[in-house]
Amino acid sequence: MIQWPKSNDVLGTTNRGNPAESGLCTLCRSDCAGKCETWMSCLKGRHMLYPRDFGSVTAGSANTCHVGVSYNSLRIQGFSYGAQGVAPGRTTNPDDCLFTNVSLETSFGAKEQTKVRMPLMTGALGSTFIAAKYWDSFAAGCALIGIPIVVGENVVGVDRASSMANGRIEKSPELDRRIEIYNRYSDGYGTMIVQLNVEDARNGVAEYVIEKYGNKVCIELKWGQGAKNIGGEIEVTSLDYAMFLKKRGYLVDPDPELPEVQEAFKAGAIKGFARHSRLGYTDLPSSEAVHQNFMETVAYLRRLGYTKISLKTGSYGMEALAMAIKYATEAELDLLTIDGSGGGTGMSPWNMMETWGVPSILLHSKAVEYGNILAAQGKKVVDMSFAGGLAREDHIFKALALGAPFVKLICMGRTLMIPGFLGSNIEGALNPDRKERIAGNWDSLPKTVKDIGESPEQIFAGYESLKTKIGADEMKTVPYGAIAAWTLADKLGAGLQQLLAGARKFSVTEITRGDIVSGNRETAQETGIRFITDVQDEIARKILA
């Protein structure tokens, strides 16, 4: 197994825990005091694109050796001439072809296009309590940036304030809160996506959402994700809550209704209960049966009034991948998110995360191959989003290029949650009266933050640009976690603009598979992306001849 370095001396970053390829720690804590690259980027923004201590140092790359097949073994191809995708009204004059002029705006959808300001979306932020605690920051941040956010599975089912009537949900304060906060800050870019799993379907979540919010919400069918293959889990530490969840129809492990379990809980031997979702399609014996059921489900959702429908699938085998792409294409879905192993979680069995499923780069490569097969048949292939261990601007570029022309968005889970944690901690430390309400973890600012500043205006590099967008009055009420998200997006966006400009692409929609190369022969074989020195070799020989 490749061991990723814990620190980057050039950027001045350090991982608290064991880093993954994404640069995030395998265990990302909401109370973390720093300072991985993503954490620091939430404060410093685009300043984190460059080596520290300018004027006193020089810096050289340490990443020239590529071992194994991973996104790290793809390299970005630069070009020495040309300019594609220059905006109308601009010229290809060097005075116009600045990286800051690169357009990151794109869109996705089958019939109705959803505009986004950056090719990003969140992972599913569902019934895990950490998603609920920091939702204000997550939702406000994504809405201000102009990207989609996903309300994950089971939010309604675990909401103790929700109520049922005639077998379906009639009130869900938590789901309402999540939708309404995003809508408050949205200006027409991005969208709210609400997932639907087995329990959600039984509880009537789709009907509840369409009746209350209309077709402005995108409904998402859930097949799986890259972190697990048995459905969503949370842990509760209350026997009473565990009993509630079992009555709601969930699998709760261990069974809170068993007398011996209750006695063990009272004695302190059992300290928590895991709530699990059900596997889907267990009553269907074949892919043909799944196909029929899937198409009937989509038809039902359209009859309810949904005009935006998406599908989220995980890192199953090639059959399930082909099914997802073909069925989503036939049903004219708006988006298909393909989450490879290496994906993150709020709570999944650890060794399952480590050992099951298809690694992201392999799954994503086959998705493009299968998409091309359908495209060759004259079909308009569903727009896709790639997910699974992606966190930096180079990851965004590589995944978009690998997935071209089908991939429109990159789905980031834990990466886009970190600004919510960090901003809330800073807000709570600076405003003790808000600390409990916003789930702040700090009593005072740690040195890692004080080294940057001691007021929000000093701490967040994106503070003034966001104030310009929303005004000084709104700035007084916007969550600090949303300011941190805006600042992180500034770094990711500027970094992506620089990479695109180096590839001579002045719009993200111009990106192609020719913009990346493989760093070793094995990666070339598995991804279909040619080896670095094979690319343009024919052209080079013609020049020399």
C-alpha positions in Angstrom: 0.0 0.0 0.0 1.3 3.5 -0.9 1.9 5.7 2.1 1.2 9.3 1.5 3.3 11.9 3.3 1.9 13.5 6.4 3.3 17.0 5.8 4.1 19.3 2.9 6.9 21.6 3.7 6.3 23.7 0.6 2.8 24.6 1.6 3.4 24.5 5.3 0.6 21.9 5.8 0.5 18.9 8.2 -2.1 16.1 8.5 -3.2 15.4 12.1 -3.9 11.7 11.1 -3.0 9.3 8.4 -3.4 11.0 5.0 -5.1 9.4 2.0 -4.4 10.1 -1.7 -6.9 13.0 -1.5 -4.7 14.8 1.1 -7.4 14.4 3.7 -6.8 12.4 6.9 -8.6 9.0 6.8 -10.4 10.2 10.0 -11.4 13.8 9.6 -12.4 15.3 13.0 -14.9 18.2 13.3 -12.8 19.6 16.2 -9.5 19.5 14.2 -7.2 22.5 14.9 -5.4 22.0 11.6 -3.7 22.0 9.3 -4.0 19.9 6.2 -4.1 21.6 2.8 -7.9 21.7 2.6 -8.2 23.0 6.2 -5.7 25.8 5.4 -7.4 26.6 2.1 -10.6 27.4 4.0 -8.8 30.3 5.6 -6.1 31.4 3.1 -8.0 30.7 -0.2 -5.9 30.9 -3.4 -2.8 31.9 -1.4 -2.5 28.1 -0.7 -1.7 27.5 -4.4 1.8 28.8 -3.9 4.9 27.9 -1.9 5.2 29.6 1.5 7.8 32.2 2.5 8.1 33.8 -1.0 11.4 35.7 -1.3 13.2 33.5 1.1 12.9 30.1 -0.6 12.9 28.2 -3.8 10.8 25.0 -4.2 11.0 21.9 -6.4 8.5 19.1 -7.1 8.8 15.9 -5.2 6.1 14.1 -7.3 7.9 12.8 -10.4 7.6 9.0 -9.7 4.3 7.4 -10.4 3.7 3.9 -8.9 0.5 1.9 -9.5 -2.8 2.9 -10.9 -4.5 5.9 -9.3 -5.4 9.5 -10.0 -1.9 10.4 -8.8 -0.5 8.5 -11.8 -2.3 10.8 -14.3 -0.5 13.9 -15.3 -1.9 17.1 -16.8 -0.7 17.9 -20.3 0.3 21.5 -21.0 0.5 23.1 -24.5 2.7 25.8 -25.8 0.3 27.5 -28.2 -3.4 28.1 -29.0 -6.4 29.2 -27.0 -9.7 27.2 -27.0 -13.0 28.3 -25.5 -12.3 32.0 -25.3 -15.5 33.8 -24.3 -17.5 35.6 -27.0 -16.4 39.2 -27.3 -12.9 38.4 -26.2 -9.9 37.8 -28.5 -7.0 35.4 -28.4 -4.7 38.3 -27.7 -2.4 37.6 -24.7 -4.0 40.5 -22.9 -7.3 38.6 -22.9 -6.1 35.1 -22.4 -5.5 35.4 -18.7 -6.1 32.5 -16.4 -8.5 34.6 -14.4 -10.7 34.8 -17.5 -11.1 31.0 -17.7 -14.8 30.2 -17.3 -15.7 27.5 -14.8 -19.4 27.8 -15.4 -21.1 24.7 -16.7 -24.4 22.9 -16.6 -26.0 19.5 -16.5 -29.4 18.0 -17.3 -31.3 16.0 -19.9 -34.0 18.5 -21.0 -33.8 21.2 -18.4 -30.3 22.5 -17.8 -29.1 23.3 -14.3 -26.4 25.9 -14.3 -23.5 25.7 -11.8 -20.7 28.2 -11.3 -18.1 25.6 -10.7 -18.0 21.9 -11.8 -18.6 20.7 -8.2 -21.3 19.2 -6.0 -21.4 17.7 -2.5 -21.7 14.1 -1.6 -24.8 12.9 0.2 -25.1 14.7 3.5 -27.7 12.5 5.1 -28.9 11.2 8.5 -25.5 11.3 10.2 -25.6 13.8 13.1 -22.6 15.7 11.8 -24.5 16.6 8.7 -27.4 17.9 10.7 -25.2 19.9 13.1 -23.3 21.8 10.4 -26.0 22.0 7.8 -26.4 25.7 7.9 -22.8 26.2 6.9 -22.9 23.5 4.3 -26.1 24.7 2.6 -25.4 28.4 2.8 -21.8 27.8 1.5 -22.9 25.7 -1.5 -25.8 28.1 -2.4 -23.4 31.1 -2.3 -20.8 29.3 -4.4 -23.5 28.2 -6.8 -23.2 24.4 -6.7 -25.6 21.5 -5.9 -25.9 20.1 -2.5 -27.3 16.6 -1.7 -29.6 15.8 1.2 -28.7 12.2 1.8 -30.9 9.2 2.6 -32.9 8.7 5.8 -33.1 12.4 7.0 -36.9 12.1 7.4 -36.8 8.7 9.0 -34.5 9.6 11.8 -36.2 13.0 12.5 -37.9 12.5 15.9 -39.9 15.7 15.3 -41.4 14.3 12.1 -44.8 12.7 12.0 -46.5 10.1 9.9 -50.2 9.8 8.8 -51.7 7.0 6.7 -48.3 5.3 6.3 -46.5 8.4 4.9 -44.7 11.4 6.2 -46.8 14.5 6.9 -44.3 16.7 8.7 -40.5 16.8 8.6 -39.0 19.8 10.3 -35.4 18.7 9.6 -35.9 18.1 5.9 -37.7 21.5 5.7 -34.9 23.2 7.4 -32.3 21.8 5.0 -34.2 22.8 1.9 -35.1 26.2 3.1 -31.6 27.2 4.2 -30.2 26.4 0.8 -33.1 28.2 -0.9 -32.5 31.3 1.2 -29.0 31.9 -0.2 -29.5 30.5 -3.7 -29.5 32.8 -6.7 -30.4 30.3 -9.4 -27.2 28.4 -9.7 -26.9 24.9 -8.4 -29.8 22.9 -7.1 -31.1 21.0 -4.1 -30.9 17.2 -4.5 -32.9 14.9 -2.1 -32.0 11.2 -2.0 -34.5 8.4 -1.9 -33.7 5.0 -0.6 -35.9 2.0 0.4 -37.1 3.5 3.7 -37.5 7.0 2.2 -39.7 5.6 -0.5 -41.8 3.7 2.1 -42.1 6.9 4.1 -43.4 8.9 1.2 -40.5 11.4 1.0 -40.9 11.9 -2.7 -44.5 12.8 -2.3 -43.8 15.1 0.6 -41.1 17.0 -1.2 -43.0 17.5 -4.5 -46.2 18.6 -2.7 -44.3 21.1 -0.5 -41.5 22.4 -2.8 -42.6 21.5 -6.3 -40.3 20.5 -9.1 -37.5 22.9 -8.1 -36.0 20.0 -6.1 -34.1 17.2 -7.9 -35.0 13.8 -6.5 -32.2 11.2 -6.5 -32.6 7.4 -6.5 -29.9 5.7 -4.4 -28.2 2.5 -5.4 -25.1 2.8 -3.3 -21.9 4.6 -2.6 -18.1 4.1 -2.7 -17.7 3.6 1.0 -20.1 0.7 1.6 -22.4 -1.8 -0.1 -25.1 -2.4 2.6 -26.8 1.0 2.8 -26.6 3.9 5.2 -25.8 3.7 8.9 -25.8 5.9 11.9 -25.0 5.2 15.6 -27.2 6.3 18.5 -26.4 6.2 22.2 -29.9 6.4 23.5 -32.0 3.3 24.1 -35.2 5.3 23.7 -34.0 6.7 20.3 -33.0 3.2 19.2 -36.5 1.9 20.0 -37.9 4.8 18.0 -35.8 4.0 15.0 -36.8 0.3 15.1 -40.5 1.3 15.2 -39.8 3.5 12.2 -38.9 0.3 10.3 -35.1 0.4 10.4 -32.7 -2.5 11.3 -31.2 -1.6 14.6 -28.2 -3.6 15.8 -28.1 -4.9 18.5 -31.9 -5.3 18.8 -33.0 -2.7 21.4 -36.2 -4.7 22.1 -34.3 -7.8 23.4 -34.3 -7.9 27.3 -30.6 -9.0 27.4 -29.6 -6.1 25.2 -31.4 -3.6 27.4 -29.7 -5.1 30.5 -26.3 -4.9 28.8 -27.0 -1.2 27.9 -28.0 -0.4 31.5 -24.8 -2.1 32.7 -22.7 -0.1 30.3 -21.5 -3.0 28.3 -23.4 -1.8 25.2 -23.0 1.9 24.7 -24.6 2.4 21.3 -26.8 1.1 18.6 -26.2 1.0 14.8 -29.1 1.9 12.6 -29.0 0.3 9.2 -30.9 0.8 5.9 -32.2 -2.0 3.8 -30.7 -3.4 0.7 -32.6 -2.4 -2.4 -33.9 -4.8 -5.1 -33.7 -7.9 -3.0 -36.9 -9.2 -4.5 -35.6 -8.9 -8.1 -33.7 -11.9 -9.6 -32.1 -10.3 -12.7 -30.9 -7.2 -14.4 -34.0 -7.3 -16.6 -36.3 -7.2 -13.6 -34.2 -4.3 -12.1 -34.6 -2.5 -15.4 -38.3 -2.8 -15.4 -38.6 -1.7 -11.8 -36.3 1.2 -12.3 -38.2 2.5 -15.3 -41.5 2.2 -13.5 -40.1 4.1 -10.6 -38.8 6.9 -12.8 -42.2 7.1 -14.5 -44.0 7.3 -11.2 -41.7 10.2 -10.1 -42.4 12.0 -13.3 -46.2 11.6 -12.8 -45.7 13.1 -9.3 -44.3 16.2 -11.1 -40.5 15.8 -10.9 -38.7 17.2 -13.9 -35.2 16.7 -12.4 -34.3 13.1 -11.4 -30.8 11.7 -10.8 -29.2 8.4 -9.7 -26.4 7.7 -7.3 -24.5 4.4 -7.7 -21.5 2.9 -5.9 -18.5 0.9 -6.7 -20.2 -2.4 -7.6 -19.0 -4.5 -10.5 -19.1 -3.8 -14.2 -22.6 -5.2 -14.6 -24.1 -2.7 -12.2 -22.1 0.1 -13.7 -23.4 -0.7 -17.2 -26.9 -1.0 -15.8 -26.7 2.4 -14.2 -25.4 4.2 -17.3 -27.8 2.5 -19.7 -30.9 2.8 -17.5 -30.2 6.4 -16.6 -29.6 7.2 -20.3 -32.8 5.5 -21.4 -34.8 7.2 -18.6 -33.4 10.6 -19.6 -32.2 11.3 -16.1 -30.4 14.6 -15.4 -27.4 13.2 -13.6 -25.7 10.0 -12.7 -23.1 10.1 -9.8 -20.6 7.3 -9.9 -18.8 6.9 -6.6 -15.7 4.8 -6.6 -14.1 3.0 -3.7 -11.9 5.3 -1.7 -15.1 7.2 -1.0 -15.8 8.8 2.4 -18.5 8.2 5.0 -20.0 9.4 8.2 -20.3 5.9 9.5 -19.4 2.7 7.5 -17.8 -0.6 8.6 -14.1 0.3 8.4 -12.8 -2.9 6.8 -15.6 -2.8 4.3 -14.4 0.6 3.3 -10.9 -0.7 2.9 -11.6 -3.9 1.0 -14.8 -3.8 -1.0 -15.6 -2.4 -4.4 -13.8 -0.9 -7.5 -11.2 1.8 -6.9 -12.4 5.2 -8.3 -10.0 5.5 -11.3 -10.8 2.0 -12.6 -14.6 2.5 -12.2 -14.5 5.9 -13.8 -12.4 4.6 -16.7 -14.9 1.9 -17.4 -17.8 4.4 -17.1 -16.3 6.4 -20.0 -15.8 3.2 -22.0 -19.4 2.1 -21.5 -20.7 5.7 -22.2 -18.8 5.6 -25.6 -20.6 2.3 -26.5 -24.0 3.9 -26.0 -22.9 7.1 -27.8 -21.8 5.0 -30.8 -25.4 3.7 -30.9 -26.6 7.2 -31.3 -27.8 7.7 -27.7 -27.5 10.9 -25.7 -25.6 9.6 -22.7 -26.6 10.8 -19.3 -24.5 13.5 -17.8 -22.3 12.1 -15.1 -20.5 13.2 -11.9 -17.5 11.3 -10.6 -16.8 10.8 -6.9 -14.5 8.9 -4.6 -11.4 10.4 -2.9 -11.2 13.6 -4.8 -10.3 16.8 -3.0 -8.0 19.2 -4.8 -8.1 21.3 -8.0 -5.8 18.8 -9.8 -8.2 16.0 -8.9 -11.1 18.0 -10.4 -9.2 18.6 -13.7 -8.1 15.0 -14.0 -11.5 13.5 -13.3 -13.2 15.9 -15.7 -10.7 15.1 -18.4 -10.8 11.3 -17.7 -14.6 11.4 -17.9 -14.9 13.7 -20.9 -17.3 14.3 -22.7 -19.8 12.8 -20.2 -18.7 14.1 -16.9 -20.0 17.6 -16.0 -19.4 17.7 -12.2 -17.0 16.3 -9.6 -18.6 15.2 -6.4 -16.7 15.9 -3.1 -17.9 14.7 0.2 -15.6 15.3 3.2 -13.7 18.0 1.4 -16.7 20.3 1.3 -17.6 19.5 4.9 -14.3 20.7 6.4 -15.1 24.4 5.9 -18.3 23.9 7.9 -16.4 22.4 10.8 -13.7 24.9 10.8 -15.9 28.0 10.3 -18.2 26.9 13.1 -15.3 26.3 15.4 -14.0 29.8 14.7 -17.4 31.4 15.0 -18.0 29.7 18.4 -14.6 30.7 19.7 -15.2 34.4 18.7 -18.8 34.4 19.8 -19.3 32.2 22.8 -23.0 32.9 22.9 -23.4 31.1 19.6 -21.0 28.1 20.3 -23.6 25.5 21.3 -26.1 26.4 18.7 -23.6 26.2 15.8 -21.8 23.1 17.2 -18.5 24.9 17.8 -15.8 22.8 19.5 -13.3 25.5 20.5 -13.2 27.8 23.6 -10.6 29.9 22.0 -8.7 30.2 18.7 -5.7 27.8 18.4 -2.3 29.0 17.3 -2.9 27.7 13.8 -5.7 30.2 13.3 -4.2 33.0 15.4 -1.1 32.9 13.1 -3.5 34.1 10.4 -5.7 36.5 12.3 -8.0 37.1 15.2 -11.2 38.5 13.5 -13.2 37.0 10.7 -12.1 39.8 8.4 -8.4 38.8 9.0 -8.9 35.1 9.2 -10.9 34.4 6.0 -9.2 35.6 2.7 -12.6 35.4 1.0 -14.4 37.6 3.6 -14.4 40.8 1.6 -15.3 39.2 -1.7 -18.3 37.5 -0.2 -19.3 40.7 1.5 -19.2 42.4 -1.9 -21.6 39.7 -3.2 -24.2 39.6 -0.5 -23.8 43.0 1.3 -22.6 44.0 4.7 -26.0 43.4 6.4 -26.2 39.8 5.2 -22.6 39.3 6.1 -23.5 39.8 9.8 -25.7 36.7 9.8 -24.1 34.3 7.3 -22.5 31.3 9.0 -18.7 31.4 9.3 -18.7 27.9 7.8 -20.2 29.3 4.6 -17.4 32.0 4.5 -14.9 29.2 4.9 -16.6 27.3 2.0 -16.5 30.4 -0.2 -12.8 30.8 0.6 -12.0 27.1 -0.2 -14.0 27.4 -3.4 -11.9 30.4 -4.3 -8.7 28.3 -4.0 -10.1 25.3 -5.9 -11.5 27.6 -8.6 -8.3 29.6 -9.1 -6.2 26.5 -9.1 -8.5 24.9 -11.7 -8.4 28.1 -13.8 -4.6 27.9 -13.8 -4.5 24.3 -14.9 -7.1 24.9 -17.6 -5.1 28.0 -18.9 -2.0 25.9 -19.0 -3.9 23.4 -21.2 -5.0 26.3 -23.3 -8.6 25.8 -22.4 -10.4 29.0 -21.4 -13.7 27.3 -20.5 -14.0 24.2 -18.4 -16.5 22.8 -21.0 -13.6 22.5 -23.5 -11.7 19.9 -21.4 -11.0 16.6 -23.2 -9.2 13.3 -22.5 -6.3 14.7 -24.5 -5.6 17.1 -21.6 -4.2 14.3 -19.4 -1.5 11.6 -19.9 -0.6 8.5 -18.0 2.6 8.5 -15.8 3.2 4.7 -16.2 2.2 2.0 -18.7 -0.1 0.2 -16.3 -2.2 3.3 -15.9 -2.3 3.7 -19.6 -3.5 0.2 -20.0 -6.3 0.5 -17.4 -7.6 4.0 -18.2 -7.1 4.2 -22.0 -5.2 7.4 -21.4 -1.9 7.1 -23.4 1.5 7.0 -21.8 3.1 10.4 -21.5 5.9 10.1 -24.1 3.7 8.3 -26.6 1.4 11.3 -26.7 2.3 13.6 -29.7 5.3 11.4 -30.5 4.1 11.0 -34.1 3.7 14.8 -34.4 7.2 15.3 -32.9 8.8 12.9 -35.5 7.1 14.7 -38.4 8.5 18.0 -37.1 12.0 16.5 -36.9 11.7 14.9 -40.4 
